[in-house]
Amino acid sequence: MELTRKLGLIHVFCIASGAMISSGLFILPGLAHAKAGPAVVASYFLAGLLAAAGLLSIAELATAMPRAGGDYFFISRGMGPAVGTVAGLLSWFCLSLKSAFALVGMAVLASPLLALDKRLVAILLGVIFVGVNVIGVKEAARLQVALVAALFALMSFYVVRGLGEIDIEHFEPFTPYGLRAVFSTAGFVFVSYGGLLKIASMAGEIKEPGRIIPLGMILSLIVVVVFYTLMIFIASGVLGTEEIDNSLTPISDAAAVFVGRNGKIAVGAGATLAFLTTANAGIMAASRYLLAISQDGLLPARIGRVGRRFGTPYVSILVTGTVVTFAIFLKLDVLVEVASTVFILGYILSSLSVIVLRESGVQNYRPSFRSPFYPWTQLSAIFGLSFVLLEMGEEAFLITVCLVVAGFCIYWFYGRKKVRSESALLHLIERITAKELVSGALESELREIIRERDEIVQDRFDSVIEKCVVLDCDKPMKMDEFFRLISESMAERLGISPQRLAELLSTRERESSTVLSPTLAIPHIIIEGEKTFDILLARCRKGVEFSKDLTQIHTVFVLVGTKDERNFHLRVLSAIAQIVQEASFEEKWMAAKNKQSLRDIVLLGKRIRG
């Protein structure tokens, strides 16, 4: 059973925002301030800029391949299943860890009121969120919208009330630990922007993914970066270095200074809402990684089961919930470094995947949103994030190596023999080496993804094109020679002799030319009989000479039908006219790699269907 598309723009915005506004705002600023001093504000802003560069690549990939599993799915299609498996399992693990930390943070606030052990409270809350996600994604998303709305209201109050209470002296010196500390701290807090990957992981459940995914991601990042910068600036300006360094409640502590006890309670309530949104969105998104990996055969198929009653991947949700429960017992600093490191790797691999997919020449890679300033956006993300990753130190590097090795082992010992997917990397290699590397599986998969994304309902025209003859001619030809070739290819299918068919085509052309442009012709004739209609597609690389003035006809659509098919004949002419009017049609037609690629150009062309 397939996932259904139920999520709109408000859901996407709230899932991404709620996933970002949690520990990164209410817990980490104190720990980060101890590493960078007042320049922690610059560290958060720098991390946001780097996330923006990576976001543009992720948005492009997610609109080209809106499938559950997010960066796993498009990294595996770009870089291959081994790299994709590693990236997917790491992202799943880190999203699970982030959800676990959110539950612990919430439990710290709630346990005194409930007189229960904080870990027990965290486990109980985790069970509740797993249950909500099993019941349905739209129900979980609705809860997310309500939580995020209340959270933004509290944050706005904090900013308005706190800006007038800042003491500028608290920002001197601004960089007490040097500029390197600013960069390394940017890597440390990068986990704060990891919520953007959650949208990519849920792309298979988003309506109008080509429009809503990039818009929702960009809006949420802009809003969150603004709130992060302002709120951390206020906390740093209100509290002195001794008070904020290593504090686990820096935002609440600052609120207590300029509002009093009630302000601290209000911010504590906001923190609780933030932890709720992160835990909910984390379980929701992390489970989709397991779903996608299992659907590709890299994990047991049972993990990817989608329930008939609620339409949710209940097995992967339960597995994720179990990992979240055990992760509750991990230390905070380990969690933050692991999560940030893996999120950085995900952004780097996503940027690399865009480069590979664009340069591979994969025809059916058709993102609805294209990252601007290619390839400089991708290169700046790759080098900037790599620099920040190296500045984080040896511990982060060792953690990264261990996690990558673990993910690769799962692929090597389980998934390697089961997976049959094809990557754009093979297409890129194919451009300079052996043609046998590429089977066409990736093009076929992307064609089906485009149909689902654009909600293309196949009609009779599609059915005819899928079965029609396609010719790809490399030599220059005269018109009569070309018509003989067409007749030999279509005669048996139409139940007519090749000579008679060639004669009808020649007669029709003499009566009235079917050439519509210097490079396009649509010969169409009526034959005797009933209930017969066929199309032939032809590309003539060196041109067909229809007349002395028209010697370079590269694109030919041949339509042959009986009188009773006249109405369909006219609809086909209209469909072809719409398809060939696309600005890039001729360029795509001449660049197509093979006959199936030519067929795909027509099948995926923009036209009114009916």
TAWO-V87624 format. One record per residue. N is the residue number from 1. RES is the residue in three letters. SS is DSSP state (~ for helix, > for strand, _ for the rest). PHI is phi in degrees with one decimal (* if undefined). OMEGA is omega in whole degrees, -180 to 180 (999 if undefined). Layout:
N;RES;SS;PHI;OMEGA + N;RES;SS;PHI;OMEGA
This chain:
1;MET;_;*;-177 + 2;GLU;_;-88.6;172 + 3;LEU;_;-70.2;179 + 4;THR;_;-105.2;-178 + 5;ARG;_;-90.9;-176 + 6;LYS;_;-123.0;-170 + 7;LEU;>;-94.5;179 + 8;GLY;_;-102.8;-176 + 9;LEU;~;-60.9;-178 + 10;ILE;~;-63.5;178 + 11;HIS;~;-66.5;-180 + 12;VAL;~;-61.9;180 + 13;PHE;~;-59.5;-176 + 14;CYS;~;-73.6;177 + 15;ILE;~;-65.2;-180 + 16;ALA;~;-66.9;-178 + 17;SER;~;-65.6;180 + 18;GLY;~;-63.4;179 + 19;ALA;~;-71.7;-179 + 20;MET;~;-85.1;-176 + 21;ILE;_;-90.2;177 + 22;SER;_;-159.6;-178 + 23;SER;~;-60.5;179 + 24;GLY;~;-61.9;-180 + 25;LEU;~;-103.7;-171 + 26;PHE;~;-91.4;-178 + 27;ILE;_;-119.9;-169 + 28;LEU;~;-68.9;-176 + 29;PRO;~;-54.6;178 + 30;GLY;~;-65.8;179 + 31;LEU;~;-64.8;-180 + 32;ALA;~;-70.7;179 + 33;HIS;~;-62.6;178 + 34;ALA;~;-66.4;-179 + 35;LYS;~;-92.1;-173 + 36;ALA;~;-121.6;-176 + 37;GLY;~;72.8;-180 + 38;PRO;~;-57.5;179 + 39;ALA;~;-69.4;176 + 40;VAL;~;-57.6;176 + 41;VAL;~;-61.1;178 + 42;ALA;~;-66.7;179 + 43;SER;~;-62.0;179 + 44;TYR;~;-64.5;-180 + 45;PHE;~;-66.7;178 + 46;LEU;~;-62.2;178 + 47;ALA;~;-60.4;178 + 48;GLY;~;-65.7;177 + 49;LEU;~;-63.9;179 + 50;LEU;~;-65.5;177 + 51;ALA;~;-64.1;179 + 52;ALA;~;-63.5;179 + 53;ALA;~;-63.2;177 + 54;GLY;~;-71.2;-179 + 55;LEU;~;-58.0;-177 + 56;LEU;~;-61.9;177 + 57;SER;~;-70.4;-179 + 58;ILE;~;-63.9;179 + 59;ALA;~;-63.3;178 + 60;GLU;~;-62.3;-179 + 61;LEU;~;-64.7;-178 + 62;ALA;~;-68.0;177 + 63;THR;~;-79.5;176 + 64;ALA;~;-78.4;-177 + 65;MET;_;-135.6;-179 + 66;PRO;_;-74.3;-177 + 67;ARG;_;-129.3;173 + 68;ALA;>;-59.5;180 + 69;GLY;_;108.6;171 + 70;GLY;_;48.9;-173 + 71;ASP;~;-64.0;174 + 72;TYR;~;-59.7;-174 + 73;PHE;~;-62.2;-175 + 74;PHE;~;-80.3;173 + 75;ILE;~;-70.5;179 + 76;SER;~;-65.6;178 + 77;ARG;~;-76.7;179 + 78;GLY;~;-89.1;-172 + 79;MET;~;-106.1;179 + 80;GLY;_;111.2;-175 + 81;PRO;~;-65.5;180 + 82;ALA;~;-65.1;179 + 83;VAL;~;-65.2;-180 + 84;GLY;~;-63.4;179 + 85;THR;~;-63.4;178 + 86;VAL;~;-59.7;-178 + 87;ALA;~;-63.4;-178 + 88;GLY;~;-65.9;-180 + 89;LEU;~;-67.5;179 + 90;LEU;~;-67.2;180 + 91;SER;~;-64.2;177 + 92;TRP;~;-59.9;-178 + 93;PHE;~;-63.2;-177 + 94;CYS;~;-72.2;176 + 95;LEU;~;-64.4;177 + 96;SER;~;-66.1;179 + 97;LEU;~;-64.1;-180 + 98;LYS;~;-65.7;176 + 99;SER;~;-65.2;179 + 100;ALA;~;-63.0;-180 + 101;PHE;~;-66.0;178 + 102;ALA;~;-61.7;179 + 103;LEU;~;-65.7;178 + 104;VAL;~;-65.2;179 + 105;GLY;~;-59.6;179 + 106;MET;~;-67.9;-180 + 107;ALA;~;-66.5;178 + 108;VAL;~;-59.3;180 + 109;LEU;~;-76.0;-173 + 110;ALA;~;-90.1;-174 + 111;SER;~;-59.7;178 + 112;PRO;~;-62.2;-179 + 113;LEU;~;-74.2;-177 + 114;LEU;~;-96.3;-180 + 115;ALA;_;55.7;179 + 116;LEU;_;-127.2;176 + 117;ASP;_;-62.4;-175 + 118;LYS;~;-61.2;180 + 119;ARG;~;-68.8;178 + 120;LEU;~;-64.8;177 + 121;VAL;~;-61.8;180 + 122;ALA;~;-61.6;180 + 123;ILE;~;-65.8;179 + 124;LEU;~;-61.9;178 + 125;LEU;~;-64.5;178 + 126;GLY;~;-61.4;178 + 127;VAL;~;-61.9;180 + 128;ILE;~;-61.8;-178 + 129;PHE;~;-69.0;175 + 130;VAL;~;-61.7;179 + 131;GLY;~;-62.0;179 + 132;VAL;~;-62.2;-178 + 133;ASN;~;-72.6;177 + 134;VAL;~;-67.5;-178 + 135;ILE;~;-64.1;177 + 136;GLY;_;168.1;-178 + 137;VAL;~;-68.6;-179 + 138;LYS;~;-70.0;178 + 139;GLU;~;-66.3;178 + 140;ALA;~;-65.0;-180 + 141;ALA;~;-69.6;177 + 142;ARG;~;-63.2;176 + 143;LEU;~;-60.4;-180 + 144;GLN;~;-62.4;-180 + 145;VAL;~;-61.1;-179 + 146;ALA;~;-63.7;-179 + 147;LEU;~;-65.3;-178 + 148;VAL;~;-68.6;178 + 149;ALA;~;-59.5;178 + 150;ALA;~;-65.5;-179 + 151;LEU;~;-64.1;180 + 152;PHE;~;-64.7;178 + 153;ALA;~;-62.6;179 + 154;LEU;~;-66.4;-180 + 155;MET;~;-66.2;178 + 156;SER;~;-63.5;177 + 157;PHE;~;-60.5;-179 + 158;TYR;~;-60.9;-178 + 159;VAL;~;-65.9;-178 + 160;VAL;~;-62.2;-177 + 161;ARG;~;-76.9;-172 + 162;GLY;~;-89.8;-176 + 163;LEU;~;-60.6;-179 + 164;GLY;~;-81.0;-176 + 165;GLU;~;-105.0;-175 + 166;ILE;_;-74.5;174 + 167;ASP;_;-106.7;-175 + 168;ILE;~;-61.2;-179 + 169;GLU;~;-61.0;180 + 170;HIS;~;-70.6;179 + 171;PHE;~;-99.8;180 + 172;GLU;_;-117.3;-9 + 173;PRO;_;-73.6;-175 + 174;PHE;_;-76.1;180 + 175;THR;_;-123.8;-177 + 176;PRO;_;-64.7;-177 + 177;TYR;_;-109.6;176 + 178;GLY;_;88.6;-177 + 179;LEU;~;-69.0;180 + 180;ARG;~;-60.1;178 + 181;ALA;~;-64.8;179 + 182;VAL;~;-64.3;-179 + 183;PHE;~;-70.6;-180 + 184;SER;~;-64.5;178 + 185;THR;~;-70.0;175 + 186;ALA;~;-59.2;176 + 187;GLY;~;-68.2;-179 + 188;PHE;~;-62.7;-176 + 189;VAL;_;-94.3;-177 + 190;PHE;~;-60.2;178 + 191;VAL;~;-56.5;-179 + 192;SER;~;-61.3;-178 + 193;TYR;~;-106.5;-179 + 194;GLY;_;-69.7;-179 + 195;GLY;~;-61.3;-180 + 196;LEU;~;-63.8;178 + 197;LEU;~;-66.9;-179 + 198;LYS;~;-66.5;177 + 199;ILE;~;-67.0;179 + 200;ALA;~;-60.6;-178 + 201;SER;~;-70.0;-179 + 202;MET;>;-107.8;-175 + 203;ALA;~;-58.8;-179 + 204;GLY;~;-70.6;-178 + 205;GLU;~;-118.7;-177 + 206;ILE;>;-105.6;176 + 207;LYS;_;-71.6;180 + 208;GLU;_;43.1;-174 + 209;PRO;~;-58.8;-179 + 210;GLY;~;-62.8;180 + 211;ARG;~;-100.2;-170 + 212;ILE;~;-74.6;-177 + 213;ILE;~;-61.9;-179 + 214;PRO;~;-63.9;-179 + 215;LEU;~;-64.2;180 + 216;GLY;~;-64.3;-180 + 217;MET;~;-67.1;-178 + 218;ILE;~;-66.7;179 + 219;LEU;~;-61.3;-178 + 220;SER;~;-65.5;-180 + 221;LEU;~;-66.4;180 + 222;ILE;~;-59.6;-178 + 223;VAL;~;-63.0;-177 + 224;VAL;~;-68.6;178 + 225;VAL;~;-60.9;179 + 226;VAL;~;-61.7;-179 + 227;PHE;~;-66.5;177 + 228;TYR;~;-56.5;-176 + 229;THR;~;-61.5;-178 + 230;LEU;~;-66.4;-175 + 231;MET;~;-71.3;178 + 232;ILE;~;-73.7;174 + 233;PHE;~;-60.2;179 + 234;ILE;~;-65.8;-179 + 235;ALA;~;-61.8;179 + 236;SER;~;-67.7;-178 + 237;GLY;~;-80.1;-180 + 238;VAL;~;-89.8;-179 + 239;LEU;_;-95.4;173 + 240;GLY;_;-78.6;-177 + 241;THR;~;-57.6;-178 + 242;GLU;~;-64.4;-178 + 243;GLU;~;-77.2;-174 + 244;ILE;~;-90.7;-178 + 245;ASP;_;-57.3;176 + 246;ASN;_;66.3;176 + 247;SER;_;-69.1;177 + 248;LEU;_;-92.0;178 + 249;THR;_;-135.9;-173 + 250;PRO;~;-64.8;-179 + 251;ILE;~;-68.4;178 + 252;SER;~;-65.4;180 + 253;ASP;~;-63.2;179 + 254;ALA;~;-67.5;179 + 255;ALA;~;-61.6;180 + 256;ALA;~;-64.6;-179 + 257;VAL;~;-72.4;-173 + 258;PHE;~;-100.9;177 + 259;VAL;_;-124.7;-178 + 260;GLY;_;102.9;-175 + 261;ARG;~;-59.2;180 + 262;ASN;~;-63.2;177 + 263;GLY;~;-64.9;178 + 264;LYS;~;-64.0;179 + 265;ILE;~;-64.6;-180 + 266;ALA;~;-63.5;179 + 267;VAL;~;-67.5;175 + 268;GLY;~;-60.5;176 + 269;ALA;~;-64.6;177 + 270;GLY;~;-63.3;177 + 271;ALA;~;-61.3;179 + 272;THR;~;-60.8;177 + 273;LEU;~;-60.9;-180 + 274;ALA;~;-63.2;179 + 275;PHE;~;-65.0;177 + 276;LEU;~;-61.0;-178 + 277;THR;~;-64.8;180 + 278;THR;~;-67.7;-180 + 279;ALA;~;-62.3;-179 + 280;ASN;~;-64.9;-179 + 281;ALA;~;-66.6;-179 + 282;GLY;~;-65.7;178 + 283;ILE;~;-64.8;179 + 284;MET;~;-58.9;-175 + 285;ALA;~;-81.6;-176 + 286;ALA;~;-59.8;-179 + 287;SER;~;-62.1;-179 + 288;ARG;~;-71.7;175 + 289;TYR;~;-66.9;179 + 290;LEU;~;-62.1;178 + 291;LEU;~;-57.8;-177 + 292;ALA;~;-66.5;-178 + 293;ILE;~;-65.6;179 + 294;SER;~;-69.9;178 + 295;GLN;~;-64.5;177 + 296;ASP;_;-87.2;178 + 297;GLY;_;85.3;-179 + 298;LEU;_;-87.8;171 + 299;LEU;_;-135.2;180 + 300;PRO;_;-53.4;-176 + 301;ALA;~;-60.6;-179 + 302;ARG;~;-58.8;-178 + 303;ILE;~;-65.2;-177 + 304;GLY;~;-93.7;-180 + 305;ARG;_;-63.0;176 + 306;VAL;_;-110.7;-177 + 307;GLY;_;-66.4;-179 + 308;ARG;_;-73.2;-175 + 309;ARG;_;-72.1;-175 + 310;PHE;_;-106.0;180 + 311;GLY;_;68.2;-179 + 312;THR;_;-121.7;179 + 313;PRO;_;-77.8;-168 + 314;TYR;~;-65.3;-179 + 315;VAL;~;-68.1;-180 + 316;SER;~;-66.3;176 + 317;ILE;~;-65.3;180 + 318;LEU;~;-67.2;177 + 319;VAL;~;-63.9;178 + 320;THR;~;-61.2;178 + 321;GLY;~;-60.0;178 + 322;THR;~;-65.4;178 + 323;VAL;~;-64.8;177 + 324;VAL;~;-59.5;-180 + 325;THR;~;-61.5;180 + 326;PHE;~;-69.6;-178 + 327;ALA;~;-69.2;179 + 328;ILE;_;-56.8;-175 + 329;PHE;_;-90.9;180 + 330;LEU;_;-80.6;178 + 331;LYS;_;-77.9;-176 + 332;LEU;~;-63.2;-175 + 333;ASP;~;-64.9;177 + 334;VAL;~;-65.2;180 + 335;LEU;~;-58.5;-176 + 336;VAL;~;-63.6;-178 + 337;GLU;~;-65.3;180 + 338;VAL;~;-63.8;-177 + 339;ALA;~;-62.6;-180 + 340;SER;~;-62.1;-179 + 341;THR;~;-59.5;-177 + 342;VAL;~;-72.0;177 + 343;PHE;~;-63.3;177 + 344;ILE;~;-61.3;178 + 345;LEU;~;-60.0;179 + 346;GLY;~;-61.1;179 + 347;TYR;~;-67.7;179 + 348;ILE;~;-63.0;-179 + 349;LEU;~;-66.3;177 + 350;SER;~;-64.8;178 + 351;SER;~;-64.8;176 + 352;LEU;~;-63.2;-179 + 353;SER;~;-63.9;177 + 354;VAL;~;-61.2;180 + 355;ILE;~;-61.6;-179 + 356;VAL;~;-62.9;-178 + 357;LEU;~;-65.6;-179 + 358;ARG;~;-69.2;-176 + 359;GLU;~;-81.6;-177 + 360;SER;~;-73.3;-177 + 361;GLY;_;79.4;176 + 362;VAL;_;-64.7;-172 + 363;GLN;_;-66.8;-175 + 364;ASN;_;-89.2;170 + 365;TYR;_;-82.0;-173 + 366;ARG;_;-130.5;179 + 367;PRO;_;-65.2;176 + 368;SER;_;-73.7;177 + 369;PHE;_;-121.4;179 + 370;ARG;_;-111.6;180 + 371;SER;_;-60.5;180 + 372;PRO;_;-73.4;175 + 373;PHE;_;58.3;176 + 374;TYR;_;-66.6;-1 + 375;PRO;_;-95.8;-173 + 376;TRP;~;-65.1;177 + 377;THR;~;-60.5;-178 + 378;GLN;~;-67.7;-179 + 379;LEU;~;-65.8;178 + 380;SER;~;-65.7;178 + 381;ALA;~;-66.2;-178 + 382;ILE;~;-63.3;-177 + 383;PHE;~;-72.9;179 + 384;GLY;~;-64.3;-180 + 385;LEU;~;-70.4;178 + 386;SER;~;-64.3;178 + 387;PHE;~;-62.5;179 + 388;VAL;~;-63.2;180 + 389;LEU;~;-62.8;179 + 390;LEU;~;-67.6;-180 + 391;GLU;~;-71.9;-178 + 392;MET;_;-73.3;175 + 393;GLY;_;106.0;-174 + 394;GLU;~;-66.2;-176 + 395;GLU;~;-61.3;178 + 396;ALA;~;-63.5;180 + 397;PHE;~;-64.2;180 + 398;LEU;~;-64.8;178 + 399;ILE;~;-61.4;-180 + 400;THR;~;-61.0;-179 + 401;VAL;~;-59.8;-179 + 402;CYS;~;-61.6;-179 + 403;LEU;~;-68.0;179 + 404;VAL;~;-63.4;179 + 405;VAL;~;-61.3;180 + 406;ALA;~;-62.0;179 + 407;GLY;~;-64.2;180 + 408;PHE;~;-66.7;178 + 409;CYS;~;-62.9;177 + 410;ILE;~;-61.7;178 + 411;TYR;~;-64.4;-172 + 412;TRP;~;-66.7;-173 + 413;PHE;~;-91.3;179 + 414;TYR;~;-121.0;-169 + 415;GLY;~;-82.6;-172 + 416;ARG;_;-56.9;-176 + 417;LYS;_;-83.5;-176 + 418;LYS;_;-100.6;-173 + 419;VAL;_;-77.4;179 + 420;ARG;_;-130.0;-177 + 421;SER;_;-74.8;-178 + 422;GLU;_;-115.9;-177 + 423;SER;_;-114.5;177 + 424;ALA;~;-66.4;179 + 425;LEU;~;-59.3;177 + 426;LEU;~;-64.4;179 + 427;HIS;~;-65.7;178 + 428;LEU;~;-65.9;178 + 429;ILE;~;-65.1;-178 + 430;GLU;~;-62.0;-180 + 431;ARG;_;-64.8;-176 + 432;ILE;_;-119.8;-179 + 433;THR;_;-131.5;-173 + 434;ALA;_;-75.0;178 + 435;LYS;~;-72.1;-174 + 436;GLU;~;-71.0;-177 + 437;LEU;~;-67.6;-172 + 438;VAL;_;-105.0;-179 + 439;SER;_;-101.1;-176 + 440;GLY;_;96.3;-178 + 441;ALA;~;-63.9;-179 + 442;LEU;~;-66.5;178 + 443;GLU;~;-59.6;-180 + 444;SER;~;-65.1;180 + 445;GLU;~;-64.5;180 + 446;LEU;~;-66.7;178 + 447;ARG;~;-61.8;180 + 448;GLU;~;-68.8;178 + 449;ILE;~;-64.8;179 + 450;ILE;~;-62.1;179 + 451;ARG;~;-60.2;-180 + 452;GLU;~;-71.3;-179 + 453;ARG;~;-59.3;-177 + 454;ASP;_;-89.6;179 + 455;GLU;_;53.5;180 + 456;ILE;_;-79.6;176 + 457;VAL;_;-96.1;-177 + 458;GLN;_;-66.5;177 + 459;ASP;_;-118.4;-176 + 460;ARG;~;-64.0;178 + 461;PHE;~;-57.1;178 + 462;ASP;~;-59.9;-178 + 463;SER;~;-62.5;179 + 464;VAL;~;-67.3;-179 + 465;ILE;~;-63.8;-179 + 466;GLU;~;-63.5;-177 + 467;LYS;~;-107.7;-172 + 468;CYS;_;-75.4;176 + 469;VAL;>;-77.9;176 + 470;VAL;>;-123.5;178 + 471;LEU;>;-109.9;177 + 472;ASP;>;-130.7;-172 + 473;CYS;>;-97.7;-177 + 474;ASP;_;-103.0;-176 + 475;LYS;_;-111.9;176 + 476;PRO;_;-68.9;-177 + 477;MET;>;-141.4;169 + 478;LYS;>;-82.1;-176 + 479;MET;~;-62.1;-177 + 480;ASP;~;-63.6;177 + 481;GLU;~;-63.7;179 + 482;PHE;~;-65.6;179 + 483;PHE;~;-65.4;177 + 484;ARG;~;-64.4;179 + 485;LEU;~;-64.0;178 + 486;ILE;~;-62.4;-177 + 487;SER;~;-62.2;178 + 488;GLU;~;-64.2;-178 + 489;SER;~;-82.7;-173 + 490;MET;~;-106.4;-170 + 491;ALA;~;-55.1;-177 + 492;GLU;~;-62.4;179 + 493;ARG;~;-64.0;-176 + 494;LEU;~;-96.9;-179 + 495;GLY;_;70.9;-178 + 496;ILE;_;-139.0;-179 + 497;SER;_;-76.0;179 + 498;PRO;~;-58.3;-178 + 499;GLN;~;-64.6;-179 + 500;ARG;~;-65.9;-180 + 501;LEU;~;-67.0;179 + 502;ALA;~;-63.9;179 + 503;GLU;~;-64.5;180 + 504;LEU;~;-64.7;180 + 505;LEU;~;-65.1;-180 + 506;SER;~;-65.6;180 + 507;THR;~;-62.6;-180 + 508;ARG;~;-61.4;-177 + 509;GLU;~;-72.3;179 + 510;ARG;~;-70.7;-180 + 511;GLU;~;-67.9;-178 + 512;SER;_;-161.5;-176 + 513;SER;_;-64.0;178 + 514;THR;_;-100.5;178 + 515;VAL;>;-79.7;-176 + 516;LEU;>;-101.4;178 + 517;SER;>;-155.3;-179 + 518;PRO;_;-60.5;-178 + 519;THR;_;-126.6;-173 + 520;LEU;>;-128.1;175 + 521;ALA;>;-137.5;178 + 522;ILE;_;-130.8;176 + 523;PRO;_;-61.9;180 + 524;HIS;>;-143.8;-176 + 525;ILE;>;-138.1;175 + 526;ILE;>;-106.0;178 + 527;ILE;>;-119.1;180 + 528;GLU;_;-75.3;178 + 529;GLY;_;118.2;-179 + 530;GLU;_;-140.1;172 + 531;LYS;_;52.7;179 + 532;THR;_;-129.0;175 + 533;PHE;>;-156.2;179 + 534;ASP;>;-150.3;180 + 535;ILE;>;-129.2;171 + 536;LEU;>;-125.8;175 + 537;LEU;>;-104.3;-180 + 538;ALA;>;-141.0;170 + 539;ARG;>;-114.9;-180 + 540;CYS;>;-117.4;-172 + 541;ARG;>;-57.5;-178 + 542;LYS;>;-102.0;171 + 543;GLY;>;89.9;172 + 544;VAL;>;-109.3;-179 + 545;GLU;>;-92.8;178 + 546;PHE;_;-83.2;176 + 547;SER;_;-161.3;-180 + 548;LYS;_;-63.1;-179 + 549;ASP;_;-89.9;-176 + 550;LEU;_;-122.7;-173 + 551;THR;_;-109.0;-175 + 552;GLN;_;-125.1;176 + 553;ILE;>;-81.9;-177 + 554;HIS;>;-96.5;-174 + 555;THR;>;-120.4;-178 + 556;VAL;>;-134.1;171 + 557;PHE;>;-114.2;180 + 558;VAL;>;-105.0;-179 + 559;LEU;>;-116.4;-180 + 560;VAL;>;-132.7;-179 + 561;GLY;>;-155.6;177 + 562;THR;>;-87.4;-175 + 563;LYS;~;-61.4;-177 + 564;ASP;~;-68.8;178 + 565;GLU;~;-101.2;-175 + 566;ARG;~;-59.7;-179 + 567;ASN;~;-61.8;178 + 568;PHE;~;-65.9;177 + 569;HIS;~;-55.6;-180 + 570;LEU;~;-66.4;178 + 571;ARG;~;-64.9;178 + 572;VAL;~;-65.7;178 + 573;LEU;~;-59.5;179 + 574;SER;~;-64.4;-180 + 575;ALA;~;-62.5;-180 + 576;ILE;~;-63.7;180 + 577;ALA;~;-59.5;179 + 578;GLN;~;-67.1;-177 + 579;ILE;~;-66.1;-175 + 580;VAL;~;-74.1;179 + 581;GLN;_;-79.9;177 + 582;GLU;_;-59.6;-174 + 583;ALA;_;-58.5;-175 + 584;SER;_;-99.8;-175 + 585;PHE;~;-59.3;-175 + 586;GLU;~;-62.3;178 + 587;GLU;~;-62.6;179 + 588;LYS;~;-65.0;-178 + 589;TRP;~;-62.0;-178 + 590;MET;~;-74.8;-178 + 591;ALA;~;-91.5;-177 + 592;ALA;_;-56.0;-173 + 593;LYS;_;-77.9;-174 + 594;ASN;_;-156.1;-177 + 595;LYS;~;-64.6;179 + 596;GLN;~;-65.7;178 + 597;SER;~;-64.6;176 + 598;LEU;~;-62.8;179 + 599;ARG;~;-62.0;-179 + 600;ASP;~;-64.0;179 + 601;ILE;~;-59.1;180 + 602;VAL;~;-75.4;-178 + 603;LEU;~;-62.3;-176 + 604;LEU;_;-101.3;179 + 605;GLY;_;-65.7;-179 + 606;LYS;_;-79.1;179 + 607;ARG;_;-160.4;175 + 608;ILE;_;-80.3;-176 + 609;ARG;_;-103.1;178 + 610;GLY;_;169.1;999
